[in-house]
Amino acid sequence: MDGCLEYHIMRIGLLSDTHGHVAHTLQAVDIFLDRGIQTVLHAGDIGSTQIVEALAGLTAHFVFGNCDYDRDLLRFAIREFGLTCHEEFGDISLSNRRIALIHSHDTSRFLQTCQCGDFDLVCYGHTHRAEMHHSGPTTIVNPGALYRAHPHRVAIADLETLQIEFIDL
């Protein structure tokens, strides 16, 4: 053994389409923290730097959506809070799982990502509808939205089992 310890994250929070709605995002953060979740993936349409700030206490990964108009400002805020911006596509490795993070407004890129078989998990947004399905070995999940969705919803992914739990705010 070389003395290095690999940190395994067993469960992660998934959210999308916050569109700048801070109150709903803070509710989601409370849910994640209550369940011991420290790592969160945001699948785009962040909407404002206040959303980035709301997630600053966690390890958060972001991609941009089609409604993220001021990307320079969002990119700056993400960097200032020590979080990770993946631009429009995230290829993330956590707990021996390869995860794609994408908003899905680029339909051809989204379909290619889902069908390539390279990812254990694909997390996406854009439709404002929570859903989960499989494409071969890949679990594909939209956690729902925190704006223009009833109910407002997030998800938790268990990286060991790839089970998805949807949670209404």
WOUR-V200549 format. One line per field, one symbol per residue. burial: I if it has 9 or more other ideal C-beta (glycine too) atoms within 8 Angstrom, else O. Layout:
burial: ???
This chain:
burial: OOOOOOOOIOIIIIIIIIIIIIOIIIIIIOIIIOOOIOIIIIIIIIIOOOIIIIIIOIOIIIIIIOOIOOOOOIIOIIIOIOIIIIOOIIIIOIOOIIIIIIIIIIOOIIOOIIOOOOIIIIIIIIOIOIOIOOOOOIIIIIIIIIIOIOOIIIIIIIIOOIOIOIIOI
